[in-house]
Amino acid sequence: MQIIEIEEPNSGISSSNEVIVGIDFGTTNSLIAVSRNGLVQMITLENGTYLCPSIISIDGKQILVGDKSHKNSINSIKRYLAKNSEEIRTNQALRTDIEGLILSDDVPKFLVGEELVTLTELASSIFQHLITNASKQLDAEVKKAVITVPAYFDDNARGQIILAAKLAGIEVLRVIAEPTAAAYAYGANKKKEGCYLIYDLGGGTFDISLLNMMQGVLQVVTTGGDSMIGGDDIDELFARYISDKYSLNYDYDLVLEVKKLKHNLSQATEVILQHGKQEILITREEFESAIEPLIDKTIAITVNTIQEVENLDLDGIILVGGSTRIPLIRQKLAEKFDTEIFDNLDPDQIVAMGAAMHAENLSTVAGNLLIDAVSLSIGIELYGGLVEKIILRNTPIPFAVTKEFTTQSDNQTGIKIHIVQGEREMVQDCLSLAQFELTGIRPQKAGKARIEVTFAIDADGVLSVSACDKETSRMSNISLKPSYNVTEQTILENLN
């Protein structure tokens, strides 16, 4: 097959002297980087490292970023985005005992001084912290960025990350999936071609992506994952094991101690747990035995994700995310897949590196083409609560499709369109994205009207839906850019 040189849809969108950064907004840590002439520079922060702990602390009316010592703080804020209060209350993986977290209304809020702010507004502080440090280090104003999101995030969660960046005054040029960014960095650095599996286990999310790399083209074949599996869950699982075995009180302090154990046991075969006056010898064997069910679950998700691909011939597995430093993960992958496993690029940095390289690519006239894919199917509600899938998962984007529908009853003058996301057959089991109405349809017998509904997804994964009555040409449309009760006015107020 002949490969035709092709450029990105928005290439050449910025002047050559403009700084465009790549941002990895992570569950545990966030990073920012810039690429110049193909060389990536990680931005060093005030703490002396490139890792910004994704922790928000409140000190009176002041919002602090990355302060691990403060008691009134929220860790892993990325996991809370796009969840309502009830979802947070009923999710065992999320803490609800955080001082200042208000779950009395549908939309969760956080008390800052005497003011209630949304979690998205809090998350924007991390973006602001990153670009402020980048501007100082680069001696240039940083306003534009490519940001990454978990591949398996739904549209609401993806929208919250985009909105948090905008609240920080960032113009988001492109949104790419974290595994895709990692593959972009790996392929560009190593000049690799072939079919690669990206196993991305971070602090709060697990993503699997299968990609083809060839002559300047990077195409996502399929994606999978679980947005509630990550290093946080490994910590909790191991903490409960230690609590039960050694009769220790299970609390947040124990989880923090166990997190340190996890890091040490990735290097050593045994370590000492210092808990109060107790000294307990913990072995790597114990650790692996405790967390094995969770690791096995990620392997099962990996197998299920790629089994639908015919004639699969893997050229390698690329490890992404700090949690992949756990030796058991490499061992399990090696047992399941007979292929080379790559971890020679820092698993913490690789996503930010890929985002920065793609940012540079967008500012040049020609460069690598990145073809992402839809992670979850999108459809509409039919009579009886059934879902008709319009755009199937793994469809390459950008993409648009038009389908024709009709009225259900005589003299119907309007239709309500309910847009959902997910793989289940029933609406109640999928995520509701939005609803809108097309009115002014000429009254006539059921089935006579012809309504065209067009679904379009742009390169950032933003969905737009329009409906048109073919007889009257009356139209209605909606662009799904979730705000979750944060308005454009709020954005303007934060920028001023």
VOPAGU-2260 file (C-alpha; in pm, 1 decimal, decimal comma):
REM VOPAGU-2260
SITE   aa  ch    i         X         Y         Z
SITE  MET   A    0       0,0       0,0       0,0
SITE  GLN   A    1     133,9     341,9     -89,4
SITE  ILE   A    2     162,3     586,0     200,6
SITE  ILE   A    3      63,2     940,0     101,8
SITE  GLU   A    4     225,4    1223,5     294,4
SITE  ILE   A    5     -46,9    1410,0     473,6
SITE  GLU   A    6     -50,9    1680,6     737,3
SITE  GLU   A    7    -259,9    1733,9    1050,0
SITE  PRO   A    8    -594,2    1915,6     999,5
SITE  ASN   A    9    -480,3    2208,4    1216,2
SITE  SER   A   10    -110,2    2208,5    1133,8
SITE  GLY   A   11      46,8    2548,9    1095,3
SITE  ILE   A   12    -205,9    2702,2    1333,9
SITE  SER   A   13      48,8    2894,1    1538,8
SITE  SER   A   14     343,2    3117,3    1471,6
SITE  SER   A   15     689,6    2968,4    1503,2
SITE  ASN   A   16     782,1    3183,6    1803,4
SITE  GLU   A   17     476,3    3075,0    2003,8
SITE  VAL   A   18     524,7    2830,6    2288,4
SITE  ILE   A   19     285,2    2534,5    2282,9
SITE  VAL   A   20     321,8    2287,3    2566,6
SITE  GLY   A   21     203,7    1936,3    2634,8
SITE  ILE   A   22      25,0    1866,6    2964,4
SITE  ASP   A   23     -37,4    1531,4    3129,3
SITE  PHE   A   24    -303,1    1592,0    3395,6
SITE  GLY   A   25    -256,8    1278,6    3603,6
SITE  THR   A   26    -436,7    1122,0    3897,4
SITE  THR   A   27    -124,6    1104,9    4114,7
SITE  ASN   A   28     106,9    1352,6    3942,4
SITE  SER   A   29      74,9    1607,2    3662,4
SITE  LEU   A   30     352,7    1708,6    3422,0
SITE  ILE   A   31     420,1    1972,7    3158,8
SITE  ALA   A   32     673,3    1965,7    2876,5
SITE  VAL   A   33     774,4    2149,2    2561,3
SITE  SER   A   34     929,7    2010,0    2244,2
SITE  ARG   A   35    1165,9    2201,1    2015,0
SITE  ASN   A   36    1317,3    2046,9    1704,0
SITE  GLY   A   37    1207,0    1705,5    1826,7
SITE  LEU   A   38    1382,8    1740,6    2162,8
SITE  VAL   A   39    1154,5    1733,7    2466,9
SITE  GLN   A   40    1224,8    1946,3    2771,9
SITE  MET   A   41    1041,6    1853,4    3090,8
SITE  ILE   A   42     948,3    2163,6    3290,3
SITE  THR   A   43    1098,2    2161,1    3638,4
SITE  LEU   A   44     860,3    2288,8    3904,7
SITE  GLU   A   45     916,1    2480,5    4226,5
SITE  ASN   A   46     962,6    2154,2    4418,0
SITE  GLY   A   47    1274,1    2084,3    4210,1
SITE  THR   A   48    1124,0    1795,2    4013,1
SITE  TYR   A   49     906,9    1764,2    3704,0
SITE  LEU   A   50     633,1    1585,3    3902,1
SITE  CYS   A   51     352,6    1801,0    4038,3
SITE  PRO   A   52     147,3    1599,2    4290,9
SITE  SER   A   53    -217,7    1627,8    4184,3
SITE  ILE   A   54    -319,2    1734,6    4533,1
SITE  ILE   A   55    -532,7    2035,5    4616,3
SITE  SER   A   56    -512,0    2174,1    4970,0
SITE  ILE   A   57    -715,2    2453,8    5126,8
SITE  ASP   A   58    -554,9    2694,1    5373,1
SITE  GLY   A   59    -825,5    2941,2    5470,1
SITE  LYS   A   60    -917,0    3115,4    5143,8
SITE  GLN   A   61    -597,8    3002,4    4970,0
SITE  ILE   A   62    -582,5    2709,8    4726,0
SITE  LEU   A   63    -249,6    2523,7    4737,2
SITE  VAL   A   64    -126,4    2281,8    4471,1
SITE  GLY   A   65      91,5    1979,5    4543,1
SITE  ASP   A   66     108,0    2027,5    4921,2
SITE  LYS   A   67     125,6    1673,8    5062,1
SITE  SER   A   68     154,5    1783,5    5426,5
SITE  HIS   A   69    -169,4    1980,3    5458,1
SITE  LYS   A   70    -456,4    1802,6    5634,2
SITE  ASN   A   71    -741,5    1973,9    5447,9
SITE  SER   A   72    -665,0    1834,3    5104,3
SITE  ILE   A   73    -810,4    1625,4    4823,9
SITE  ASN   A   74    -591,2    1371,3    4646,8
SITE  SER   A   75    -656,9    1214,4    4307,0
SITE  ILE   A   76    -904,3    1488,8    4213,0
SITE  LYS   A   77    -913,6    1357,4    3856,0
SITE  ARG   A   78   -1117,6    1060,5    3979,2
SITE  TYR   A   79   -1389,3    1288,9    4117,0
SITE  LEU   A   80   -1446,3    1492,4    3799,9
SITE  ALA   A   81   -1782,9    1449,0    3622,2
SITE  LYS   A   82   -1926,0    1249,4    3913,2
SITE  ASN   A   83   -2229,5    1371,4    4101,3
SITE  SER   A   84   -2254,6    1360,4    4479,5
SITE  GLU   A   85   -2441,5    1030,5    4485,1
SITE  GLU   A   86   -2179,6     862,2    4264,4
SITE  ILE   A   87   -1904,1     981,8    4498,0
SITE  ARG   A   88   -2091,7     866,5    4807,8
SITE  THR   A   89   -2150,9     516,2    4671,3
SITE  ASN   A   90   -1807,6     459,4    4516,7
SITE  GLN   A   91   -1583,8     273,0    4760,5
SITE  ALA   A   92   -1272,3     387,9    4574,3
SITE  LEU   A   93   -1345,8     754,9    4654,0
SITE  ARG   A   94   -1298,0     920,5    4991,6
SITE  THR   A   95   -1594,6    1110,1    5132,9
SITE  ASP   A   96   -1441,4    1205,2    5470,1
SITE  ILE   A   97   -1241,1    1494,5    5322,0
SITE  GLU   A   98   -1275,9    1815,3    5521,4
SITE  GLY   A   99   -1445,9    2078,0    5307,0
SITE  LEU   A  100   -1603,5    1832,6    5058,6
SITE  ILE   A  101   -1976,9    1912,5    5034,6
SITE  LEU   A  102   -2201,2    1639,1    4892,6
SITE  SER   A  103   -2541,8    1772,5    4998,0
SITE  ASP   A  104   -2635,0    1895,4    4648,7
SITE  ASP   A  105   -2624,0    1697,1    4323,8
SITE  VAL   A  106   -2310,3    1877,9    4212,1
SITE  PRO   A  107   -2022,1    1819,9    4457,9
SITE  LYS   A  108   -1856,3    2134,6    4588,6
SITE  PHE   A  109   -1555,9    2223,7    4801,8
SITE  LEU   A  110   -1551,3    2488,3    5072,2
SITE  VAL   A  111   -1277,8    2747,8    5017,1
SITE  GLY   A  112   -1302,3    3003,4    5294,8
SITE  GLU   A  113   -1672,3    3085,4    5287,3
SITE  GLU   A  114   -1714,3    3018,0    4914,9
SITE  LEU   A  115   -1828,4    2692,3    4753,1
SITE  VAL   A  116   -1642,3    2601,0    4433,5
SITE  THR   A  117   -1680,0    2308,1    4195,2
SITE  LEU   A  118   -1418,7    2034,4    4176,5
SITE  THR   A  119   -1349,1    2137,2    3817,2
SITE  GLU   A  120   -1256,7    2484,7    3935,8
SITE  LEU   A  121   -1024,5    2328,6    4194,6
SITE  ALA   A  122    -865,3    2110,0    3927,7
SITE  SER   A  123    -796,2    2419,7    3718,3
SITE  SER   A  124    -550,7    2527,8    3989,0
SITE  ILE   A  125    -322,5    2240,1    3888,5
SITE  PHE   A  126    -322,5    2356,7    3525,4
SITE  GLN   A  127    -256,4    2713,7    3640,4
SITE  HIS   A  128      34,8    2596,6    3855,6
SITE  LEU   A  129     187,1    2408,6    3562,2
SITE  ILE   A  130     169,3    2690,6    3309,0
SITE  THR   A  131     290,6    2948,7    3561,1
SITE  ASN   A  132     604,2    2742,1    3621,1
SITE  ALA   A  133     646,5    2683,1    3247,0
SITE  SER   A  134     618,9    3055,2    3171,8
SITE  LYS   A  135     890,0    3132,0    3429,9
SITE  GLN   A  136    1127,4    2860,8    3313,2
SITE  LEU   A  137    1081,4    2930,4    2941,9
SITE  ASP   A  138    1074,2    3308,6    2991,6
SITE  ALA   A  139     767,8    3325,8    2766,6
SITE  GLU   A  140     394,1    3346,6    2818,4
SITE  VAL   A  141     235,4    3002,7    2786,9
SITE  LYS   A  142    -124,4    3010,0    2667,5
SITE  LYS   A  143    -167,1    2711,5    2435,4
SITE  ALA   A  144    -142,5    2340,1    2502,9
SITE  VAL   A  145    -213,5    1988,3    2393,0
SITE  ILE   A  146    -362,8    1801,4    2687,9
SITE  THR   A  147    -410,4    1431,5    2746,0
SITE  VAL   A  148    -706,1    1236,9    2885,6
SITE  PRO   A  149    -752,6     868,3    2969,5
SITE  ALA   A  150    -858,1     675,5    2659,9
SITE  TYR   A  151   -1149,8     518,2    2842,4
SITE  PHE   A  152   -1292,2     840,2    2988,2
SITE  ASP   A  153   -1648,2     913,5    2878,4
SITE  ASP   A  154   -1743,8    1247,4    2722,8
SITE  ASN   A  155   -1844,5    1403,4    3054,9
SITE  ALA   A  156   -1513,7    1324,4    3224,4
SITE  ARG   A  157   -1316,2    1430,6    2917,0
SITE  GLY   A  158   -1513,6    1755,5    2909,3
SITE  GLN   A  159   -1425,4    1831,9    3271,2
SITE  ILE   A  160   -1051,9    1810,1    3204,0
SITE  ILE   A  161   -1086,1    2037,1    2900,2
SITE  LEU   A  162   -1290,9    2282,8    3104,5
SITE  ALA   A  163   -1041,0    2282,6    3392,4
SITE  ALA   A  164    -766,3    2373,3    3145,1
SITE  LYS   A  165    -978,0    2654,2    2999,0
SITE  LEU   A  166   -1052,1    2791,1    3345,7
SITE  ALA   A  167    -674,9    2821,6    3389,3
SITE  GLY   A  168    -659,9    3040,7    3077,8
SITE  ILE   A  169    -526,5    2770,3    2847,2
SITE  GLU   A  170    -631,1    2749,5    2483,9
SITE  VAL   A  171    -663,7    2375,3    2426,2
SITE  LEU   A  172    -540,4    2307,2    2072,9
SITE  ARG   A  173    -589,5    1933,2    2080,2
SITE  VAL   A  174    -696,9    1659,1    2318,1
SITE  ILE   A  175    -537,5    1316,4    2277,5
SITE  ALA   A  176    -566,2     992,9    2470,5
SITE  GLU   A  177    -287,3     918,9    2716,3
SITE  PRO   A  178    -184,4     584,6    2557,9
SITE  THR   A  179    -183,5     751,3    2216,4
SITE  ALA   A  180      46,0    1025,8    2345,6
SITE  ALA   A  181     277,8     762,1    2492,2
SITE  ALA   A  182     289,2     573,7    2163,2
SITE  TYR   A  183     354,2     900,9    1981,4
SITE  ALA   A  184     656,6     968,9    2203,7
SITE  TYR   A  185     784,0     614,0    2174,4
SITE  GLY   A  186     741,2     589,9    1798,1
SITE  ALA   A  187     902,8     925,8    1730,8
SITE  ASN   A  188    1194,0     859,0    1967,4
SITE  LYS   A  189    1266,6     506,5    1852,6
SITE  LYS   A  190    1163,0     539,8    1485,2
SITE  LYS   A  191     957,3     223,7    1530,7
SITE  GLU   A  192     698,9      79,4    1294,6
SITE  GLY   A  193     452,1    -200,5    1353,8
SITE  CYS   A  194     164,0    -291,1    1584,1
SITE  TYR   A  195     209,5    -200,1    1951,0
SITE  LEU   A  196       0,7    -252,9    2259,8
SITE  ILE   A  197       3,1      32,1    2513,2
SITE  TYR   A  198     -53,8     -91,4    2869,9
SITE  ASP   A  199    -117,1     223,3    3074,0
SITE  LEU   A  200    -169,9     180,7    3448,8
SITE  GLY   A  201    -153,9     514,0    3627,0
SITE  GLY   A  202    -257,6     633,0    3970,6
SITE  GLY   A  203    -630,8     627,0    3903,4
SITE  THR   A  204    -705,2     491,7    3555,5
SITE  PHE   A  205    -620,9     190,6    3341,4
SITE  ASP   A  206    -610,2     217,8    2963,2
SITE  ILE   A  207    -531,2     -26,1    2685,1
SITE  SER   A  208    -473,3      88,8    2329,1
SITE  LEU   A  209    -360,8    -100,9    2022,6
SITE  LEU   A  210    -189,3     118,5    1763,7
SITE  ASN   A  211     -32,7      85,4    1422,5
SITE  MET   A  212     280,0     295,0    1362,3
SITE  MET   A  213     397,1     340,4    1004,4
SITE  GLN   A  214     586,3     603,6     806,8
SITE  GLY   A  215     463,0     909,4     993,8
SITE  VAL   A  216     111,8     773,6    1057,6
SITE  LEU   A  217      -7,7     666,5    1402,8
SITE  GLN   A  218    -351,4     502,6    1402,2
SITE  VAL   A  219    -548,8     376,2    1700,0
SITE  VAL   A  220    -698,5      34,9    1623,0
SITE  THR   A  221    -887,5     -35,8    1943,3
SITE  THR   A  222    -908,9      89,8    2301,8
SITE  GLY   A  223   -1028,8     -46,3    2633,3
SITE  GLY   A  224    -977,1      -2,9    3003,5
SITE  ASP   A  225   -1135,8      87,0    3333,6
SITE  SER   A  226   -1145,7     444,2    3462,0
SITE  MET   A  227   -1154,9     323,9    3825,2
SITE  ILE   A  228    -849,0      96,7    3833,5
SITE  GLY   A  229    -509,8     239,4    3923,9
SITE  GLY   A  230    -233,3     273,0    4177,9
SITE  ASP   A  231    -481,3     412,2    4433,5
SITE  ASP   A  232    -668,7      82,0    4423,8
SITE  ILE   A  233    -346,6    -116,8    4460,5
SITE  ASP   A  234    -264,7      89,8    4770,6
SITE  GLU   A  235    -609,1      31,0    4920,5
SITE  LEU   A  236    -602,9    -342,9    4847,1
SITE  PHE   A  237    -259,9    -387,5    5004,3
SITE  ALA   A  238    -348,0    -167,3    5302,2
SITE  ARG   A  239    -653,8    -380,4    5378,0
SITE  TYR   A  240    -441,3    -695,2    5350,9
SITE  ILE   A  241    -187,1    -558,7    5601,3
SITE  SER   A  242    -463,3    -430,9    5829,6
SITE  ASP   A  243    -627,7    -775,0    5841,9
SITE  LYS   A  244    -307,1    -979,5    5872,4
SITE  TYR   A  245    -129,0    -767,8    6131,8
SITE  SER   A  246    -435,5    -633,7    6318,7
SITE  LEU   A  247    -365,9    -270,6    6232,0
SITE  ASN   A  248    -630,3      -0,1    6218,1
SITE  TYR   A  249    -725,3      63,2    5854,4
SITE  ASP   A  250    -721,2     437,0    5790,5
SITE  TYR   A  251    -586,0     691,2    5544,8
SITE  ASP   A  252    -251,5     712,8    5725,3
SITE  LEU   A  253    -201,4     338,2    5676,1
SITE  VAL   A  254    -277,4     376,3    5305,3
SITE  LEU   A  255      -8,2     644,9    5277,9
SITE  GLU   A  256     242,7     419,4    5455,5
SITE  VAL   A  257     155,3     132,1    5223,9
SITE  LYS   A  258     206,7     354,5    4919,3
SITE  LYS   A  259     569,1     400,7    5025,8
SITE  LEU   A  260     600,9      24,1    5076,5
SITE  LYS   A  261     473,6     -33,8    4722,5
SITE  HIS   A  262     740,6     191,2    4576,3
SITE  ASN   A  263    1016,0      25,0    4779,7
SITE  LEU   A  264     898,9    -328,6    4700,1
SITE  SER   A  265     931,4    -254,3    4329,4
SITE  GLN   A  266    1307,2    -236,9    4394,5
SITE  ALA   A  267    1363,4    -463,6    4697,2
SITE  THR   A  268    1232,1    -809,5    4788,3
SITE  GLU   A  269    1154,0    -713,8    5148,7
SITE  VAL   A  270    1107,2    -391,2    5346,8
SITE  ILE   A  271    1023,3    -285,4    5700,6
SITE  LEU   A  272     685,1    -126,1    5775,9
SITE  GLN   A  273     729,1     124,7    6058,5
SITE  HIS   A  274     382,0     174,3    6205,5
SITE  GLY   A  275     382,1     353,4    6540,3
SITE  LYS   A  276     612,1     147,9    6762,4
SITE  GLN   A  277     571,8    -163,3    6550,6
SITE  GLU   A  278     825,2    -287,1    6295,9
SITE  ILE   A  279     682,8    -542,3    6051,1
SITE  LEU   A  280     879,7    -721,0    5780,2
SITE  ILE   A  281     684,5    -715,6    5453,6
SITE  THR   A  282     798,1    -922,7    5153,6
SITE  ARG   A  283     742,0    -865,5    4784,5
SITE  GLU   A  284     577,5   -1209,1    4775,0
SITE  GLU   A  285     312,9   -1088,3    5021,8
SITE  PHE   A  286     260,0    -771,3    4822,1
SITE  GLU   A  287     216,7    -957,2    4493,0
SITE  SER   A  288     -17,8   -1210,5    4647,9
SITE  ALA   A  289    -238,3    -932,4    4785,2
SITE  ILE   A  290    -264,8    -732,4    4461,9
SITE  GLU   A  291    -265,9   -1022,4    4213,2
SITE  PRO   A  292    -648,0   -1024,3    4164,5
SITE  LEU   A  293    -639,3    -659,8    4053,6
SITE  ILE   A  294    -344,3    -714,2    3817,6
SITE  ASP   A  295    -518,8   -1022,1    3673,9
SITE  LYS   A  296    -823,7    -802,8    3608,1
SITE  THR   A  297    -612,3    -563,5    3398,6
SITE  ILE   A  298    -471,5    -857,7    3202,8
SITE  ALA   A  299    -825,5    -987,5    3137,6
SITE  ILE   A  300    -931,4    -641,0    3014,4
SITE  THR   A  301    -626,2    -635,9    2787,3
SITE  VAL   A  302    -709,8    -975,4    2637,2
SITE  ASN   A  303   -1077,6    -884,7    2588,0
SITE  THR   A  304    -984,8    -554,8    2422,5
SITE  ILE   A  305    -756,9    -701,5    2156,4
SITE  GLN   A  306    -932,0   -1032,1    2090,1
SITE  GLU   A  307   -1171,2    -861,5    1847,4
SITE  VAL   A  308    -878,0    -765,3    1621,6
SITE  GLU   A  309    -824,0   -1018,2    1343,8
SITE  ASN   A  310    -478,2   -1141,9    1241,2
SITE  LEU   A  311    -311,6    -962,9    1530,8
SITE  ASP   A  312      67,0    -968,7    1514,8
SITE  LEU   A  313     212,8    -772,1    1806,1
SITE  ASP   A  314     553,9    -611,9    1770,3
SITE  GLY   A  315     574,1    -512,5    2134,9
SITE  ILE   A  316     409,5    -385,9    2451,4
SITE  ILE   A  317     485,2     -35,1    2578,1
SITE  LEU   A  318     448,7      21,6    2952,9
SITE  VAL   A  319     305,1     356,2    3062,3
SITE  GLY   A  320     223,1     495,3    3407,3
SITE  GLY   A  321     411,3     480,4    3736,0
SITE  SER   A  322     225,8     168,2    3851,1
SITE  THR   A  323     388,5     -36,3    3573,4
SITE  ARG   A  324     711,8     -30,1    3775,3
SITE  ILE   A  325     560,0    -315,2    3979,8
SITE  PRO   A  326     754,0    -627,4    3864,4
SITE  LEU   A  327     441,5    -846,6    3877,8
SITE  ILE   A  328     288,2    -654,3    3587,2
SITE  ARG   A  329     580,2    -722,8    3352,6
SITE  GLN   A  330     578,9   -1086,5    3465,0
SITE  LYS   A  331     205,9   -1130,1    3395,6
SITE  LEU   A  332     229,1    -963,4    3053,4
SITE  ALA   A  333     529,4   -1177,5    2958,5
SITE  GLU   A  334     336,7   -1492,3    3054,6
SITE  LYS   A  335      34,7   -1393,2    2845,7
SITE  PHE   A  336     197,0   -1237,3    2537,5
SITE  ASP   A  337     498,2   -1369,8    2349,9
SITE  THR   A  338     642,0   -1032,8    2252,3
SITE  GLU   A  339     899,2    -775,1    2363,0
SITE  ILE   A  340     807,6    -543,0    2651,4
SITE  PHE   A  341     941,6    -186,8    2636,1
SITE  ASP   A  342     991,8      37,2    2938,8
SITE  ASN   A  343    1308,0     226,6    2840,1
SITE  LEU   A  344    1125,5     562,3    2838,2
SITE  ASP   A  345    1027,7     692,6    3181,5
SITE  PRO   A  346     667,3     569,4    3236,6
SITE  ASP   A  347     590,3     886,9    3433,9
SITE  GLN   A  348     718,5    1122,2    3163,1
SITE  ILE   A  349     621,7     947,1    2840,8
SITE  VAL   A  350     263,5    1083,6    2817,8
SITE  ALA   A  351     371,5    1445,3    2868,9
SITE  MET   A  352     654,1    1388,8    2620,3
SITE  GLY   A  353     409,9    1267,0    2356,4
SITE  ALA   A  354     174,3    1559,2    2419,9
SITE  ALA   A  355     464,2    1805,7    2382,5
SITE  MET   A  356     585,0    1641,6    2061,7
SITE  HIS   A  357     234,6    1650,3    1918,0
SITE  ALA   A  358     209,7    2017,0    2018,7
SITE  GLU   A  359     524,2    2089,5    1820,0
SITE  ASN   A  360     385,1    1887,3    1532,0
SITE  LEU   A  361      73,6    2106,1    1525,6
SITE  SER   A  362     286,6    2417,7    1490,4
SITE  THR   A  363     478,7    2289,1    1188,8
SITE  VAL   A  364     369,9    2276,6     826,3
SITE  ALA   A  365     398,4    1900,3     796,7
SITE  GLY   A  366     447,1    1624,5    1047,2
SITE  ASN   A  367     321,2    1292,2    1173,1
SITE  LEU   A  368     -48,6    1218,8    1131,6
SITE  LEU   A  369    -226,4    1104,3    1445,8
SITE  ILE   A  370    -555,0     919,5    1397,2
SITE  ASP   A  371    -738,4     863,0    1725,4
SITE  ALA   A  372   -1051,9     655,6    1779,9
SITE  VAL   A  373   -1383,6     666,7    1966,1
SITE  SER   A  374   -1342,5     481,7    2297,7
SITE  LEU   A  375   -1715,1     422,1    2369,9
SITE  SER   A  376   -2007,4     384,0    2130,0
SITE  ILE   A  377   -2251,3     675,4    2091,1
SITE  GLY   A  378   -2616,5     633,4    2008,8
SITE  ILE   A  379   -2972,1     753,9    2065,4
SITE  GLU   A  380   -3267,1     626,7    2263,4
SITE  LEU   A  381   -3538,1     439,2    2072,0
SITE  TYR   A  382   -3890,4     342,2    2178,8
SITE  GLY   A  383   -3886,0     105,9    2476,9
SITE  GLY   A  384   -3560,2     237,2    2619,2
SITE  LEU   A  385   -3345,8      62,0    2359,6
SITE  VAL   A  386   -3023,6     212,0    2224,1
SITE  GLU   A  387   -2941,0     241,6    1856,3
SITE  LYS   A  388   -2565,4     282,8    1821,4
SITE  ILE   A  389   -2478,1     550,0    1566,8
SITE  ILE   A  390   -2101,1     569,5    1608,3
SITE  LEU   A  391   -1934,8     245,8    1716,2
SITE  ARG   A  392   -1637,4     230,1    1952,1
SITE  ASN   A  393   -1296,9     228,7    1777,8
SITE  THR   A  394   -1428,5     439,3    1488,8
SITE  PRO   A  395   -1138,5     661,6    1368,7
SITE  ILE   A  396   -1191,6    1033,9    1427,3
SITE  PRO   A  397   -1271,3    1290,7    1299,6
SITE  PHE   A  398   -1590,0    1124,4    1173,6
SITE  ALA   A  399   -1947,9    1211,7    1072,7
SITE  VAL   A  400   -2251,5    1000,5     988,8
SITE  THR   A  401   -2614,6    1079,5     901,3
SITE  LYS   A  402   -2913,7     853,0     973,1
SITE  GLU   A  403   -3280,0     898,5     888,5
SITE  PHE   A  404   -3557,7     862,0    1146,8
SITE  THR   A  405   -3931,9     919,7    1148,1
SITE  THR   A  406   -4222,3     998,5    1381,0
SITE  GLN   A  407   -4378,2     739,8    1609,7
SITE  SER   A  408   -4737,9     867,5    1633,8
SITE  ASP   A  409   -4995,9    1049,8    1416,2
SITE  ASN   A  410   -4978,8    1432,3    1403,1
SITE  GLN   A  411   -4651,3    1440,1    1594,2
SITE  THR   A  412   -4496,7    1788,8    1561,8
SITE  GLY   A  413   -4170,9    1735,2    1746,7
SITE  ILE   A  414   -3918,7    1473,2    1843,0
SITE  LYS   A  415   -3695,7    1449,2    2147,2
SITE  ILE   A  416   -3347,3    1314,3    2083,8
SITE  HIS   A  417   -3167,9    1152,5    2377,1
SITE  ILE   A  418   -2796,2    1095,4    2318,2
SITE  VAL   A  419   -2624,9     821,1    2518,9
SITE  GLN   A  420   -2279,3     665,7    2539,4
SITE  GLY   A  421   -2183,9     306,9    2617,7
SITE  GLU   A  422   -2192,2     -50,2    2492,4
SITE  ARG   A  423   -2510,6    -176,2    2663,3
SITE  GLU   A  424   -2839,3    -233,3    2481,3
SITE  MET   A  425   -3062,0     -44,1    2726,3
SITE  VAL   A  426   -3055,2     332,2    2786,1
SITE  GLN   A  427   -3065,4     287,9    3164,3
SITE  ASP   A  428   -2732,0     105,3    3149,9
SITE  CYS   A  429   -2554,8     374,9    2944,8
SITE  LEU   A  430   -2433,2     725,4    3019,7
SITE  SER   A  431   -2678,3    1000,6    2929,8
SITE  LEU   A  432   -2491,8    1275,1    2743,1
SITE  ALA   A  433   -2763,8    1519,7    2641,2
SITE  GLN   A  434   -3121,0    1569,4    2519,3
SITE  PHE   A  435   -3257,1    1818,1    2268,7
SITE  GLU   A  436   -3575,3    1866,6    2063,8
SITE  LEU   A  437   -3664,6    1929,0    1701,5
SITE  THR   A  438   -4000,9    2107,2    1676,7
SITE  GLY   A  439   -4217,3    2242,7    1394,6
SITE  ILE   A  440   -4263,1    1911,4    1212,6
SITE  ARG   A  441   -4573,8    1920,9     986,9
SITE  PRO   A  442   -4858,0    1712,2    1142,2
SITE  GLN   A  443   -4908,7    1391,7     942,5
SITE  LYS   A  444   -4946,9    1017,1     983,3
SITE  ALA   A  445   -4687,1     827,6    1185,5
SITE  GLY   A  446   -4389,1     722,1     977,7
SITE  LYS   A  447   -4434,5     988,4     708,0
SITE  ALA   A  448   -4188,7    1250,6     835,2
SITE  ARG   A  449   -3823,5    1220,6     735,5
SITE  ILE   A  450   -3581,1    1341,7    1000,3
SITE  GLU   A  451   -3208,0    1334,6     930,5
SITE  VAL   A  452   -2985,1    1314,3    1237,9
SITE  THR   A  453   -2613,3    1381,4    1189,6
SITE  PHE   A  454   -2349,5    1284,7    1443,0
SITE  ALA   A  455   -2004,6    1440,3    1404,3
SITE  ILE   A  456   -1693,8    1399,9    1619,4
SITE  ASP   A  457   -1398,5    1631,2    1567,0
SITE  ALA   A  458   -1029,5    1552,2    1616,5
SITE  ASP   A  459   -1059,1    1639,8    1988,0
SITE  GLY   A  460   -1341,0    1391,7    2040,8
SITE  VAL   A  461   -1602,7    1667,2    2083,3
SITE  LEU   A  462   -1942,4    1544,8    1965,4
SITE  SER   A  463   -2195,8    1756,2    1775,4
SITE  VAL   A  464   -2545,0    1631,9    1686,7
SITE  SER   A  465   -2793,6    1797,6    1450,8
SITE  ALA   A  466   -3144,3    1703,9    1339,8
SITE  CYS   A  467   -3315,9    1828,3    1024,3
SITE  ASP   A  468   -3674,4    1790,1     901,2
SITE  LYS   A  469   -3622,7    1719,5     528,8
SITE  GLU   A  470   -3963,7    1864,9     436,5
SITE  THR   A  471   -3940,3    2196,8     621,0
SITE  SER   A  472   -3560,9    2221,8     651,0
SITE  ARG   A  473   -3611,6    2312,9    1016,5
SITE  MET   A  474   -3300,0    2227,2    1216,9
SITE  SER   A  475   -3191,3    2179,9    1576,2
SITE  ASN   A  476   -2842,3    2102,4    1697,9
SITE  ILE   A  477   -2627,4    2063,4    2004,8
SITE  SER   A  478   -2253,4    2056,0    2070,3
SITE  LEU   A  479   -2161,7    1840,3    2366,1
SITE  LYS   A  480   -1909,1    2039,1    2563,5
SITE  PRO   A  481   -2008,9    1947,8    2919,4
SITE  SER   A  482   -1987,9    2231,7    3172,2
SITE  TYR   A  483   -2126,3    2049,7    3476,3
SITE  ASN   A  484   -2264,1    2371,2    3621,8
SITE  VAL   A  485   -1955,2    2578,1    3533,5
SITE  THR   A  486   -2058,5    2844,9    3283,9
SITE  GLU   A  487   -1871,3    3051,1    3026,8
SITE  GLN   A  488   -1919,9    3345,2    3266,2
SITE  THR   A  489   -1726,3    3149,9    3529,8
SITE  ILE   A  490   -1444,3    3102,4    3281,1
SITE  LEU   A  491   -1432,5    3473,6    3202,7
SITE  GLU   A  492   -1432,2    3562,4    3573,0
SITE  ASN   A  493   -1137,8    3328,7    3632,7
SITE  LEU   A  494    -943,4    3477,4    3342,8
SITE  ASN   A  495    -988,4    3838,3    3461,1
